[in-house]
Amino acid sequence: GQAWLLEALGRSLADKLAAYSRTSAMNLLLPLETRYAAYLVETCCGPGGVVPIRLEETAGQLGASARQLQRVIRSLAEQGLVARQGQKLRILDRDGLDRLRT
């Protein structure tokens, strides 16, 4: 009677595991700057192209340390792609970030 429900749940879990595996593989193979640029392009943007900086959380998602991510943010700012404003990042050059991630 409830076999369809179990099948649907199993399929959903399998899809999520496959997506997680692809993300994990990407995290291992690509430089952090590339992964963070992809993260910014995919999660952007709030009003005015502003993204909150959540160092610990985002670094964990990207398979890096908060210190490594701070260095990448500094590098992206030096390249003129983003500007740090307290605990937020303003996206200055979305196309530039998009090019970095490919």
MIDOSE-1310 file (N, C-alpha, C; in nm, 2 decimals, decimal comma, always signed):
residues 102
gqaw	+0,08/-0,12/+0,00/+0,00/+0,00/+0,00/+0,08/+0,13/+0,00; +0,19/+0,13/+0,08/+0,28/+0,25/+0,09/+0,41/+0,23/+0,02; +0,41/+0,14/-0,07/+0,54/+0,12/-0,15/+0,58/+0,24/-0,23; +0,48/+0,31/-0,29/+0,50/+0,43/-0,37/+0,57/+0,53/-0,29
llea	+0,53/+0,55/-0,16/+0,59/+0,65/-0,07/+0,74/+0,61/-0,04; +0,76/+0,49/-0,01/+0,90/+0,44/+0,01/+0,99/+0,46/-0,11; +0,93/+0,43/-0,23/+1,00/+0,45/-0,35/+1,04/+0,60/-0,38; +0,94/+0,69/-0,35/+0,96/+0,83/-0,37/+1,06/+0,88/-0,27
lgrs	+1,06/+0,84/-0,15/+1,16/+0,88/-0,05/+1,30/+0,83/-0,09; +1,30/+0,71/-0,13/+1,43/+0,65/-0,17/+1,49/+0,73/-0,29; +1,41/+0,76/-0,39/+1,45/+0,84/-0,51/+1,50/+0,98/-0,47; +1,43/+1,04/-0,38/+1,46/+1,17/-0,33/+1,60/+1,17/-0,26
ladk	+1,62/+1,07/-0,17/+1,74/+1,06/-0,10/+1,86/+1,03/-0,19; +1,84/+0,95/-0,29/+1,94/+0,92/-0,39/+1,98/+1,04/-0,47; +1,88/+1,12/-0,51/+1,91/+1,24/-0,58/+1,99/+1,34/-0,50; +1,96/+1,35/-0,37/+2,03/+1,44/-0,28/+2,17/+1,39/-0,26
laay	+2,19/+1,26/-0,24/+2,33/+1,21/-0,23/+2,41/+1,23/-0,35; +2,35/+1,21/-0,47/+2,42/+1,24/-0,59/+2,47/+1,38/-0,61; +2,38/+1,47/-0,57/+2,41/+1,62/-0,58/+2,52/+1,65/-0,48; +2,51/+1,59/-0,36/+2,62/+1,61/-0,26/+2,75/+1,56/-0,31
srts	+2,75/+1,45/-0,37/+2,87/+1,39/-0,42/+2,94/+1,47/-0,53; +2,85/+1,53/-0,62/+2,91/+1,62/-0,72/+2,97/+1,74/-0,66; +2,90/+1,80/-0,56/+2,95/+1,92/-0,49/+3,08/+1,89/-0,42; +3,09/+1,77/-0,35/+3,21/+1,73/-0,28/+3,33/+1,72/-0,38
amnl	+3,30/+1,66/-0,49/+3,40/+1,64/-0,60/+3,45/+1,77/-0,65; +3,36/+1,87/-0,67/+3,40/+2,00/-0,71/+3,49/+2,07/-0,61; +3,45/+2,05/-0,48/+3,53/+2,11/-0,37/+3,67/+2,06/-0,37; +3,69/+1,94/-0,40/+3,82/+1,88/-0,40/+3,91/+1,92/-0,52
llpl	+3,85/+1,94/-0,63/+3,92/+1,96/-0,76/+3,95/+2,11/-0,79; +3,86/+2,20/-0,75/+3,88/+2,34/-0,80/+3,94/+2,43/-0,69; +4,01/+2,53/-0,73/+4,07/+2,62/-0,63/+3,96/+2,69/-0,55; +3,99/+2,73/-0,43/+3,89/+2,80/-0,34/+3,84/+2,93/-0,41
etry	+3,92/+3,00/-0,48/+3,88/+3,13/-0,54/+3,77/+3,09/-0,64; +3,79/+2,99/-0,72/+3,69/+2,95/-0,82/+3,56/+2,90/-0,75; +3,57/+2,82/-0,64/+3,45/+2,78/-0,57/+3,37/+2,89/-0,51; +3,45/+2,99/-0,45/+3,38/+3,10/-0,39/+3,32/+3,19/-0,49
aayl	+3,38/+3,21/-0,61/+3,32/+3,29/-0,71/+3,19/+3,23/-0,76; +3,19/+3,09/-0,77/+3,07/+3,02/-0,81/+2,96/+3,04/-0,70; +3,00/+3,03/-0,58/+2,91/+3,05/-0,47/+2,84/+3,18/-0,47; +2,93/+3,29/-0,49/+2,87/+3,42/-0,50/+2,78/+3,44/-0,61
vetc	+2,81/+3,39/-0,73/+2,73/+3,41/-0,85/+2,59/+3,33/-0,82; +2,60/+3,22/-0,76/+2,48/+3,13/-0,75/+2,39/+3,19/-0,63; +2,45/+3,25/-0,53/+2,37/+3,29/-0,42/+2,33/+3,44/-0,42; +2,40/+3,51/-0,51/+2,38/+3,65/-0,51/+2,24/+3,68/-0,57
cgpg	+2,17/+3,76/-0,54/+2,21/+3,89/-0,48/+2,10/+3,94/-0,40; +2,13/+4,01/-0,29/+2,03/+4,09/-0,22/+2,02/+4,22/-0,28; +1,95/+4,31/-0,22/+1,94/+4,45/-0,27/+2,07/+4,51/-0,29; +2,09/+4,57/-0,41/+2,22/+4,64/-0,44/+2,34/+4,55/-0,46
gvvp	+2,31/+4,42/-0,48/+2,42/+4,32/-0,51/+2,50/+4,30/-0,38; +2,44/+4,30/-0,27/+2,51/+4,28/-0,14/+2,48/+4,14/-0,09; +2,59/+4,07/-0,04/+2,58/+3,94/+0,01/+2,64/+3,94/+0,16; +2,57/+3,88/+0,25/+2,63/+3,87/+0,39/+2,75/+3,78/+0,39
irle	+2,85/+3,82/+0,47/+2,97/+3,73/+0,48/+2,94/+3,65/+0,61; +2,94/+3,52/+0,58/+2,93/+3,42/+0,69/+3,05/+3,33/+0,68; +3,17/+3,37/+0,73/+3,29/+3,31/+0,71/+3,29/+3,16/+0,74; +3,26/+3,13/+0,87/+3,27/+2,99/+0,92/+3,17/+2,90/+0,84
etag	+3,05/+2,94/+0,82/+2,95/+2,86/+0,75/+2,99/+2,84/+0,61; +3,02/+2,95/+0,54/+3,06/+2,94/+0,39/+3,18/+2,86/+0,37; +3,28/+2,89/+0,46/+3,41/+2,81/+0,44/+3,38/+2,66/+0,46; +3,30/+2,63/+0,56/+3,27/+2,49/+0,58/+3,20/+2,43/+0,45
qlga	+3,11/+2,50/+0,39/+3,04/+2,45/+0,27/+3,14/+2,43/+0,16; +3,24/+2,52/+0,15/+3,33/+2,51/+0,04/+3,46/+2,42/+0,07; +3,46/+2,36/+0,19/+3,57/+2,27/+0,22/+3,70/+2,35/+0,25; +3,69/+2,46/+0,32/+3,81/+2,55/+0,35/+3,80/+2,60/+0,49
sarq	+3,90/+2,67/+0,53/+3,90/+2,73/+0,66/+3,85/+2,88/+0,64; +3,81/+2,94/+0,75/+3,77/+3,08/+0,75/+3,89/+3,17/+0,71; +4,01/+3,13/+0,75/+4,13/+3,21/+0,72/+4,15/+3,21/+0,57; +4,14/+3,09/+0,51/+4,16/+3,07/+0,36/+4,06/+3,16/+0,29
lqrv	+3,93/+3,15/+0,34/+3,83/+3,23/+0,27/+3,85/+3,38/+0,28; +3,90/+3,42/+0,40/+3,93/+3,57/+0,41/+4,04/+3,61/+0,31; +4,14/+3,53/+0,29/+4,24/+3,56/+0,19/+4,18/+3,57/+0,05; +4,08/+3,48/+0,02/+4,02/+3,48/-0,11/+3,93/+3,61/-0,13
irsl	+3,86/+3,65/-0,02/+3,78/+3,77/-0,03/+3,87/+3,89/-0,05; +3,99/+3,89/+0,02/+4,08/+4,00/+0,00/+4,13/+4,00/-0,15; +4,16/+3,89/-0,20/+4,21/+3,88/-0,34/+4,10/+3,93/-0,44; +3,98/+3,89/-0,42/+3,87/+3,93/-0,51/+3,85/+4,08/-0,50
aeqg	+3,87/+4,14/-0,38/+3,85/+4,28/-0,36/+3,97/+4,35/-0,43; +4,09/+4,30/-0,42/+4,20/+4,36/-0,49/+4,19/+4,36/-0,64; +4,11/+4,25/-0,69/+4,09/+4,24/-0,84/+3,97/+4,33/-0,88; +3,91/+4,40/-0,79/+3,79/+4,48/-0,82/+3,66/+4,41/-0,84
lvar	+3,65/+4,29/-0,80/+3,53/+4,21/-0,82/+3,43/+4,23/-0,71; +3,48/+4,25/-0,59/+3,39/+4,27/-0,48/+3,44/+4,38/-0,39; +3,36/+4,44/-0,30/+3,41/+4,53/-0,20/+3,35/+4,49/-0,07; +3,44/+4,48/+0,03/+3,39/+4,44/+0,16/+3,34/+4,57/+0,23
qgqk	+3,22/+4,55/+0,29/+3,15/+4,65/+0,37/+3,11/+4,59/+0,50; +3,20/+4,60/+0,60/+3,17/+4,54/+0,73/+3,15/+4,39/+0,71; +3,04/+4,34/+0,75/+3,01/+4,19/+0,74/+2,93/+4,16/+0,61; +2,95/+4,25/+0,51/+2,88/+4,22/+0,38/+2,98/+4,24/+0,27
lril	+2,95/+4,18/+0,16/+3,02/+4,20/+0,03/+2,93/+4,26/-0,07; +2,98/+4,36/-0,14/+2,91/+4,42/-0,25/+2,97/+4,36/-0,38; +2,89/+4,30/-0,46/+2,94/+4,25/-0,59/+2,95/+4,36/-0,68; +3,08/+4,39/-0,73/+3,11/+4,50/-0,82/+3,11/+4,45/-0,96
drdg	+3,15/+4,33/-0,99/+3,17/+4,28/-1,12/+3,12/+4,13/-1,13; +2,99/+4,12/-1,15/+2,93/+3,98/-1,15/+2,99/+3,90/-1,27; +3,00/+3,97/-1,38/+3,06/+3,90/-1,50/+3,20/+3,85/-1,48; +3,28/+3,93/-1,41/+3,41/+3,89/-1,37/+3,41/+3,77/-1,28
ldrl	+3,32/+3,77/-1,18/+3,31/+3,65/-1,09/+3,27/+3,53/-1,18; +3,18/+3,55/-1,27/+3,13/+3,44/-1,35/+3,24/+3,38/-1,44; +3,33/+3,47/-1,49/+3,44/+3,42/-1,57/+3,54/+3,34/-1,48; +3,56/+3,39/-1,36/+3,65/+3,32/-1,26/+3,60/+3,18/-1,23
rt	+3,48/+3,16/-1,23/+3,42/+3,03/-1,19/+3,43/+2,92/-1,30; +3,46/+2,96/-1,42/+3,46/+2,86/-1,53/+3,60/+2,83/-1,57
